[in-house]
């Protein structure tokens, strides 16, 4: 991955820092739903569980990580610190699908509110009822 920045909207993009290795999905990339124009029908399209990362042009939303907010002061976008009870829900049958949620904020104990799948900062996800 390469990062680029520009000091103003009309300025040219300039590379920043060194390239960084990234993981793009076990089975590569597939077109996701984003800000880009539609793609060819014969191209792979992203679907949950296909082990592909979404390709395309996407709006950046909230950044997240394990560091405390005060440790990322230079960040100029919304930031959410991940904890041991933060869940990134990847179960498409859950009402929390495709969201990062804090278990304590939704008022229900245990992982069962998230359905069978989720990703968190180190806890093992156990199957349970669908949310």
ROKOLLUM-787563 format. One record per atom (N, C-alpha, C): residue in one letter; residue number from 1; z, x, y. Coordinates in Angstrom, 1 decimal, decimal comma, always signed. Example, Ala and Ser with C-alpha at 12.3 -4.5 7.8 and 13.67 -1.06 7.14 Angstrom:
<semars>
   resn   resi        Z        X        Y
      A      1     +7,8    +13,2     -5,7
      A      1     +7,8    +12,3     -4,5
      A      1     +7,8    +13,2     -3,3
      S      2     +7,1    +12,8     -2,2
      S      2     +7,1    +13,7     -1,1
      S      2     +7,9    +12,9     +0,0
</semars>
This chain:
<semars>
   resn   resi        Z        X        Y
      X      1     +0,0     +0,9     -1,2
      X      1     +0,0     +0,0     +0,0
      X      1     +0,0     +0,9     +1,2
      X      2     -0,7     +0,5     +2,2
      X      2     -0,7     +1,2     +3,5
      X      2     -0,2     +0,2     +4,6
      X      3     +0,5     +0,7     +5,5
      X      3     +1,0     -0,2     +6,6
      X      3     +0,3     +0,2     +7,9
      X      4     +0,0     -0,8     +8,7
      X      4     -0,7     -0,6     +9,9
      X      4     +0,1     -1,4    +11,0
      X      5     -0,1     -0,9    +12,3
      X      5     +0,5     -1,6    +13,4
      X      5     -0,4     -1,4    +14,6
      X      6     -0,2     -2,2    +15,6
      X      6     -0,9     -2,0    +16,9
      X      6     +0,1     -2,4    +18,0
      X      7     +0,0     -1,7    +19,1
      X      7     +1,0     -2,0    +20,2
      X      7     +0,7     -3,3    +20,9
      X      8     -0,5     -3,8    +20,8
      X      8     -0,8     -5,0    +21,5
      X      8     -1,9     -5,7    +20,7
      X      9     -2,1     -7,0    +20,9
      X      9     -3,0     -7,8    +20,2
      X      9     -4,5     -7,3    +20,3
      X     10     -4,8     -6,7    +21,4
      X     10     -6,1     -6,2    +21,7
      X     10     -6,3     -4,8    +21,3
      X     11     -5,2     -4,1    +20,9
      X     11     -5,3     -2,7    +20,5
      X     11     -5,9     -2,5    +19,1
      X     12     -6,3     -1,3    +18,7
      X     12     -6,8     -1,0    +17,4
      X     12     -5,7     -0,8    +16,5
      X     13     -5,8     -1,2    +15,2
      X     13     -4,8     -1,0    +14,2
      X     13     -4,7     +0,5    +13,8
      X     14     -3,5     +1,0    +13,7
      X     14     -3,3     +2,4    +13,3
      X     14     -2,4     +2,5    +12,1
      X     15     -2,8     +3,4    +11,1
      X     15     -2,0     +3,6     +9,9
      X     15     -0,6     +4,1    +10,3
      X     16     +0,4     +3,7     +9,7
      X     16     +1,8     +4,1     +9,9
      X     16     +2,4     +4,6     +8,6
      X     17     +3,1     +5,7     +8,6
      X     17     +3,7     +6,2     +7,4
      X     17     +2,8     +6,6     +6,3
      X     18     +3,4     +6,9     +5,2
      X     18     +2,6     +7,3     +4,0
      X     18     +2,4     +6,1     +3,1
      X     19     +1,3     +6,2     +2,3
      X     19     +1,1     +5,2     +1,3
      X     19     +2,3     +5,0     +0,4
      X     20     +2,5     +3,8     -0,1
      X     20     +3,6     +3,4     -1,0
      X     20     +3,0     +2,8     -2,2
      X     21     +3,5     +3,2     -3,4
      X     21     +3,1     +2,5     -4,6
      X     21     +3,7     +1,1     -4,7
      X     22     +2,9     +0,2     -5,2
      X     22     +3,4     -1,2     -5,4
      X     22     +2,9     -1,7     -6,8
      X     23     +3,6     -2,7     -7,2
      X     23     +3,3     -3,4     -8,5
      X     23     +2,6     -4,7     -8,1
      X     24     +1,3     -4,9     -8,7
      X     24     +0,5     -6,0     -8,3
      X     24     +0,4     -7,1     -9,3
      X     25     +1,3     -7,1    -10,3
      X     25     +1,2     -8,1    -11,3
      X     25     +0,7     -7,5    -12,6
      X     26     +1,3     -7,9    -13,7
      X     26     +0,9     -7,4    -15,0
      X     26     -0,6     -7,5    -15,4
      X     27     -1,2     -8,7    -14,9
      X     27     -2,6     -8,9    -15,2
      X     27     -3,4     -8,8    -14,0
      X     28     -3,0     -8,1    -13,0
      X     28     -3,8     -7,9    -11,8
      X     28     -3,6     -9,0    -10,7
      X     29     -4,7     -9,3    -10,0
      X     29     -4,6    -10,2     -8,9
      X     29     -5,5    -11,5     -9,2
      X     30     -5,1    -12,6     -8,5
      X     30     -5,9    -13,8     -8,6
      X     30     -5,8    -14,4     -7,2
      X     31     -6,8    -15,1     -6,7
      X     31     -6,8    -15,7     -5,4
      X     31     -5,7    -16,8     -5,3
      X     32     -4,8    -16,6     -4,3
      X     32     -3,8    -17,6     -3,9
      X     32     -4,3    -18,5     -2,8
      X     33     -3,5    -19,5     -2,5
      X     33     -3,8    -20,4     -1,4
      X     33     -3,2    -19,7     -0,1
      X     34     -4,1    -19,3     +0,8
      X     34     -3,6    -18,6     +2,0
      X     34     -4,4    -19,0     +3,2
      X     35     -4,5    -18,1     +4,1
      X     35     -5,2    -18,3     +5,4
      X     35     -6,6    -18,0     +5,3
      X     36     -7,1    -17,4     +4,2
      X     36     -8,5    -17,0     +4,1
      X     36     -9,4    -18,2     +3,8
      X     37    -10,7    -18,0     +3,9
      X     37    -11,6    -19,0     +3,5
      X     37    -11,6    -19,2     +2,0
      X     38    -12,2    -20,3     +1,6
      X     38    -12,2    -20,5     +0,1
      X     38    -13,0    -19,4     -0,6
      X     39    -12,7    -19,3     -1,9
      X     39    -13,3    -18,2     -2,7
      X     39    -14,2    -18,8     -3,7
      X     40    -15,0    -18,0     -4,4
      X     40    -15,9    -18,5     -5,4
      X     40    -15,1    -19,1     -6,5
      X     41    -15,7    -20,2     -7,1
      X     41    -15,1    -20,9     -8,2
      X     41    -14,9    -20,1     -9,4
      X     42    -15,8    -19,1     -9,7
      X     42    -15,7    -18,3    -10,9
      X     42    -14,7    -17,1    -10,7
      X     43    -14,1    -17,0     -9,6
      X     43    -13,1    -15,9     -9,4
      X     43    -11,7    -16,4     -9,9
      X     44    -10,8    -15,5    -10,4
      X     44     -9,5    -16,0    -10,9
      X     44     -8,7    -16,6     -9,7
      X     45     -8,1    -17,8    -10,0
      X     45     -7,2    -18,4     -9,1
      X     45     -5,8    -18,4     -9,6
      X     46     -4,8    -18,1     -8,7
      X     46     -3,4    -17,9     -9,0
      X     46     -2,8    -19,2     -9,5
      X     47     -2,0    -19,1    -10,6
      X     47     -1,2    -20,2    -11,1
      X     47     +0,1    -19,7    -11,6
      X     48     +1,2    -20,4    -11,5
      X     48     +2,5    -20,0    -11,9
      X     48     +2,5    -19,6    -13,4
      X     49     +3,0    -18,4    -13,6
      X     49     +3,2    -17,9    -15,0
      X     49     +2,0    -17,1    -15,5
      X     50     +0,9    -16,9    -14,7
      X     50     -0,3    -16,2    -15,2
      X     50     -0,1    -14,7    -15,2
      X     51     +1,0    -14,2    -14,7
      X     51     +1,3    -12,8    -14,6
      X     51     +0,4    -12,0    -13,7
      X     52     -0,2    -12,8    -12,7
      X     52     -1,0    -12,2    -11,7
      X     52     -0,3    -12,3    -10,3
      X     53     -0,6    -11,4     -9,5
      X     53     -0,1    -11,5     -8,1
      X     53     -1,1    -12,2     -7,2
      X     54     -0,7    -12,9     -6,2
      X     54     -1,6    -13,7     -5,4
      X     54     -2,4    -12,7     -4,5
      X     55     -3,7    -12,9     -4,4
      X     55     -4,6    -12,1     -3,5
      X     55     -5,0    -13,0     -2,4
      X     56     -5,2    -12,4     -1,2
      X     56     -5,7    -13,2     -0,1
      X     56     -5,0    -12,8     +1,2
      X     57     -5,2    -13,6     +2,2
      X     57     -4,6    -13,4     +3,5
      X     57     -3,5    -14,4     +3,7
      X     58     -2,2    -14,0     +3,9
      X     58     -1,1    -14,9     +4,0
      X     58     -0,3    -14,6     +5,2
      X     59     +0,3    -15,7     +5,7
      X     59     +1,2    -15,6     +6,8
      X     59     +2,5    -14,9     +6,3
      X     60     +3,1    -14,0     +7,1
      X     60     +4,4    -13,4     +6,7
      X     60     +5,5    -14,3     +7,2
      X     61     +6,4    -14,7     +6,3
      X     61     +7,6    -15,5     +6,7
      X     61     +8,8    -14,7     +6,8
      X     62     +9,9    -15,1     +6,1
      X     62    +11,1    -14,4     +6,2
      X     62    +11,1    -13,1     +5,3
      X     63    +11,5    -12,0     +5,8
      X     63    +11,7    -10,8     +5,0
      X     63    +13,0    -10,9     +4,3
      X     64    +13,2    -10,3     +3,2
      X     64    +14,4    -10,3     +2,5
      X     64    +14,7     -9,0     +1,8
      X     65    +15,9     -8,7     +1,5
      X     65    +16,3     -7,4     +0,8
      X     65    +17,8     -7,4     +0,6
      X     66    +18,3     -6,3     +0,0
      X     66    +19,7     -6,2     -0,3
      X     66    +20,5     -5,6     +0,9
      X     67    +19,8     -5,0     +1,8
      X     67    +20,5     -4,4     +3,0
      X     67    +21,0     -5,5     +3,9
      X     68    +22,1     -5,2     +4,6
      X     68    +22,7     -6,1     +5,5
      X     68    +21,8     -6,2     +6,8
      X     69    +21,9     -7,3     +7,5
      X     69    +21,0     -7,5     +8,6
      X     69    +21,1     -6,4     +9,6
      X     70    +22,4     -5,9     +9,9
      X     70    +22,6     -4,8    +10,9
      X     70    +21,9     -3,5    +10,4
      X     71    +21,6     -3,4     +9,2
      X     71    +20,9     -2,2     +8,7
      X     71    +19,4     -2,2     +8,9
      X     72    +18,9     -3,3     +9,3
      X     72    +17,5     -3,5     +9,5
      X     72    +17,2     -4,0    +11,0
      X     73    +17,9     -3,4    +11,9
      X     73    +17,9     -3,8    +13,3
      X     73    +16,5     -3,7    +13,9
      X     74    +15,6     -2,8    +13,5
      X     74    +14,3     -2,7    +14,0
      X     74    +13,3     -3,8    +13,6
      X     75    +13,7     -4,5    +12,6
      X     75    +12,9     -5,6    +12,0
      X     75    +12,7     -6,7    +13,1
      X     76    +11,5     -7,1    +13,4
      X     76    +11,3     -8,1    +14,4
      X     76    +10,7     -9,4    +13,7
      X     77    +11,4     -9,8    +12,7
      X     77    +11,0    -11,1    +12,0
      X     77    +12,3    -11,6    +11,4
      X     78    +12,3    -12,9    +10,9
      X     78    +13,5    -13,4    +10,3
      X     78    +13,8    -12,6     +9,0
      X     79    +15,1    -12,5     +8,7
      X     79    +15,6    -11,6     +7,6
      X     79    +16,7    -12,4     +6,8
      X     80    +16,6    -12,3     +5,5
      X     80    +17,7    -12,9     +4,7
      X     80    +18,2    -11,8     +3,7
      X     81    +19,5    -11,6     +3,8
      X     81    +20,1    -10,7     +2,9
      X     81    +20,3    -11,3     +1,5
      X     82    +19,9    -10,6     +0,4
      X     82    +20,1    -11,1     -0,9
      X     82    +21,4    -10,7     -1,5
      X     83    +22,0    -11,6     -2,2
      X     83    +23,3    -11,4     -2,8
      X     83    +23,2    -11,6     -4,3
      X     84    +24,3    -11,5     -5,0
      X     84    +24,4    -11,7     -6,5
      X     84    +24,2    -13,2     -6,8
      X     85    +24,3    -14,1     -5,7
      X     85    +24,1    -15,5     -6,0
      X     85    +22,9    -16,1     -5,3
      X     86    +22,0    -15,2     -4,9
      X     86    +20,7    -15,6     -4,3
      X     86    +19,7    -15,8     -5,4
      X     87    +19,0    -16,9     -5,3
      X     87    +18,0    -17,1     -6,4
      X     87    +16,6    -17,3     -5,8
      X     88    +15,5    -16,7     -6,3
      X     88    +14,2    -17,0     -6,0
      X     88    +13,6    -17,9     -7,1
      X     89    +13,4    -19,1     -6,8
      X     89    +13,1    -20,1     -7,9
      X     89    +11,6    -20,1     -8,2
      X     90    +11,3    -19,8     -9,5
      X     90     +9,9    -19,7     -9,9
      X     90     +9,6    -20,8    -10,9
      X     91    +10,5    -21,8    -11,1
      X     91    +10,3    -22,9    -12,0
      X     91     +9,6    -24,0    -11,2
      X     92     +8,3    -24,2    -11,5
      X     92     +7,5    -25,2    -10,8
      X     92     +8,0    -26,6    -11,0
      X     93     +8,9    -26,9    -11,9
      X     93     +9,5    -28,2    -12,1
      X     93    +10,7    -28,4    -11,3
      X     94    +11,2    -27,4    -10,7
      X     94    +12,5    -27,5     -9,9
      X     94    +12,2    -28,0     -8,5
      X     95    +13,1    -28,7     -7,9
      X     95    +12,9    -29,1     -6,5
      X     95    +13,1    -28,0     -5,5
      X     96    +13,6    -26,9     -6,0
      X     96    +13,7    -25,6     -5,2
      X     96    +12,6    -24,6     -5,5
      X     97    +11,6    -25,1     -6,1
      X     97    +10,4    -24,2     -6,5
      X     97     +9,9    -23,4     -5,2
      X     98     +9,7    -22,2     -5,4
      X     98     +9,0    -21,3     -4,4
      X     98     +9,9    -21,1     -3,2
      X     99    +11,2    -21,2     -3,4
      X     99    +12,1    -21,0     -2,3
      X     99    +13,2    -20,0     -2,7
      X    100    +13,8    -19,4     -1,7
      X    100    +14,9    -18,5     -1,9
      X    100    +16,1    -19,3     -1,5
      X    101    +17,0    -19,5     -2,4
      X    101    +18,2    -20,3     -2,1
      X    101    +19,5    -19,6     -2,5
      X    102    +20,6    -20,0     -1,8
      X    102    +21,9    -19,4     -2,1
      X    102    +22,6    -20,5     -2,9
      X    103    +23,1    -20,2     -4,1
      X    103    +23,7    -21,2     -4,9
      X    103    +24,9    -22,0     -4,2
      X    104    +25,7    -21,2     -3,4
      X    104    +26,8    -21,8     -2,7
      X    104    +26,4    -22,8     -1,6
      X    105    +25,2    -22,7     -1,1
      X    105    +24,7    -23,5     +0,0
      X    105    +24,2    -24,9     -0,5
      X    106    +23,8    -25,0     -1,8
      X    106    +23,3    -26,2     -2,3
      X    106    +24,4    -27,0     -2,9
      X    107    +25,6    -26,5     -3,0
      X    107    +26,7    -27,2     -3,5
      X    107    +26,8    -27,6     -5,0
      X    108    +26,1    -26,9     -5,8
      X    108    +26,1    -27,1     -7,2
      X    108    +26,3    -25,8     -8,0
      X    109    +27,3    -25,8     -8,8
      X    109    +27,6    -24,5     -9,5
      X    109    +26,6    -24,2    -10,6
      X    110    +26,5    -22,9    -10,9
      X    110    +25,7    -22,5    -12,0
      X    110    +24,2    -22,5    -11,8
      X    111    +23,5    -21,8    -12,7
      X    111    +22,1    -21,7    -12,6
      X    111    +21,3    -22,9    -13,0
      X    112    +22,0    -23,8    -13,7
      X    112    +21,3    -25,0    -14,3
      X    112    +20,6    -25,8    -13,2
      X    113    +21,0    -25,7    -12,0
      X    113    +20,3    -26,5    -10,9
      X    113    +18,9    -26,0    -10,7
      X    114    +18,6    -24,8    -11,1
      X    114    +17,3    -24,2    -10,8
      X    114    +16,3    -24,4    -11,9
      X    115    +16,6    -25,0    -13,0
      X    115    +15,7    -25,2    -14,1
      X    115    +15,8    -23,9    -15,0
      X    116    +14,7    -23,7    -15,7
      X    116    +14,7    -22,6    -16,7
      X    116    +14,4    -21,2    -16,2
      X    117    +13,8    -21,2    -15,0
      X    117    +13,4    -19,9    -14,5
      X    117    +13,8    -19,6    -13,1
      X    118    +14,1    -18,3    -12,8
      X    118    +14,4    -17,9    -11,4
      X    118    +14,5    -16,4    -11,4
      X    119    +14,5    -15,8    -10,3
      X    119    +14,7    -14,4    -10,1
      X    119    +15,8    -14,2     -9,2
      X    120    +16,7    -13,3     -9,5
      X    120    +17,8    -13,0     -8,6
      X    120    +18,1    -11,5     -8,5
      X    121    +19,1    -11,1     -7,9
      X    121    +19,4     -9,7     -7,6
      X    121    +20,3     -9,1     -8,7
      X    122    +20,1     -9,5    -10,0
      X    122    +20,7     -8,8    -11,1
      X    122    +21,4     -9,7    -12,1
      X    123    +21,6    -11,0    -11,8
      X    123    +22,2    -11,9    -12,8
      X    123    +21,1    -12,3    -13,8
      X    124    +21,6    -12,6    -15,0
      X    124    +20,7    -13,1    -16,0
      X    124    +20,6    -14,6    -15,9
      X    125    +19,3    -15,1    -15,9
      X    125    +19,1    -16,5    -15,7
      X    125    +19,1    -17,2    -17,0
      X    126    +19,9    -18,3    -17,1
      X    126    +20,0    -19,0    -18,4
      X    126    +19,3    -20,4    -18,3
      X    127    +18,7    -20,8    -19,4
      X    127    +18,0    -22,1    -19,3
      X    127    +19,1    -23,2    -19,0
      X    128    +18,6    -24,3    -18,4
      X    128    +19,5    -25,4    -18,1
      X    128    +18,7    -26,7    -17,8
      X    129    +19,3    -27,7    -17,2
      X    129    +18,6    -28,9    -16,9
      X    129    +17,6    -28,6    -15,7
      X    130    +16,6    -29,4    -15,6
      X    130    +15,6    -29,3    -14,5
      X    130    +16,2    -29,9    -13,3
      X    131    +16,0    -29,3    -12,1
      X    131    +16,5    -29,8    -10,9
      X    131    +15,6    -30,8    -10,3
</semars>
